Amino acid sequence: MELELTQQLLTENDCYKAGRHIVPKGVMVHSTGVAQPDPEVFIRRWNTPGVEKCVHAFLSRDRAVQTLPWTMRGWHAGVGTSGRSANNTHLSFECCEPAGHTYQGGEMVGYDVAANQSYFDDIYRNAVQLTALLCKEFSLDPLEPGVVICHAEGYDLGVAVNHSDVLQWWPKHGATMDQFRRDVDQAMRDEEDDDMTQERFDAMLEDYLARQAQLSPSSWSAPARAWAEGQGIIVGDSAGDRHYRSFPTREETVQMLYQLTREDGEAVQAGEGPKDETDPQG
Ligand SMILES: [Zn+2]
């Protein structure tokens, strides 16, 4: 299913007003850390001055809402232990969490894994698709180290403040960031396959037919081939290749039929064909 992507830019947020831009080198995945599945709640709260954070998009289970221009510098990572910040390098989005749980010291409390599985599957699929879209747009390789990371990994890499998202949540459903990166890579490949053009198709078909033409004929057709070659119905090309595994065109088909009748005529003249009243030797 195609990701639905809408846009509600947080133009009143101080981050938007700062108006700084970056050259995106990666994507950082966050989750909000609160049981609120509706992105509109965050968009309302964050579209105002005095909010010291801002991301490029929010994900709900049925869509993505872009909240900053992609190349605008977001406020999502803070400064890590290396003194550097993923704000200068990474695009960011928040995954909205389902309703029903609370938090205690960064840990989810009362989270019903089974009941939330389908919600999680939707969010995960949307996260894969949005990350694939961003990687494609900015020519990023999701499998390169440090390119596609979650906030918790950003802390480990020294480029984000100490938050546990999304590792406080995703592993409950058996999802790992390594698998996520592979899924993003696969999604990009699938997307490429969808980018089929007539030109690409023609080139691929031509290639397929050329390879097919080089295959050797099967042994079961040997008597028929010997006969057809003897009759001059099948003749090789200038290199002597007879292309037995190629498809004949209608043009080639009638040429073969024509050759057959011509050879029959010669056979009749040679006295080997069926005799009838018009046979001059009858
Ligand atoms: Zn975060």
Residues whose N, C-alpha, C, O or C-beta is under 5 A from the ligand:
A	BS01	ZN	H30 S31 H76 H151 H163 D165
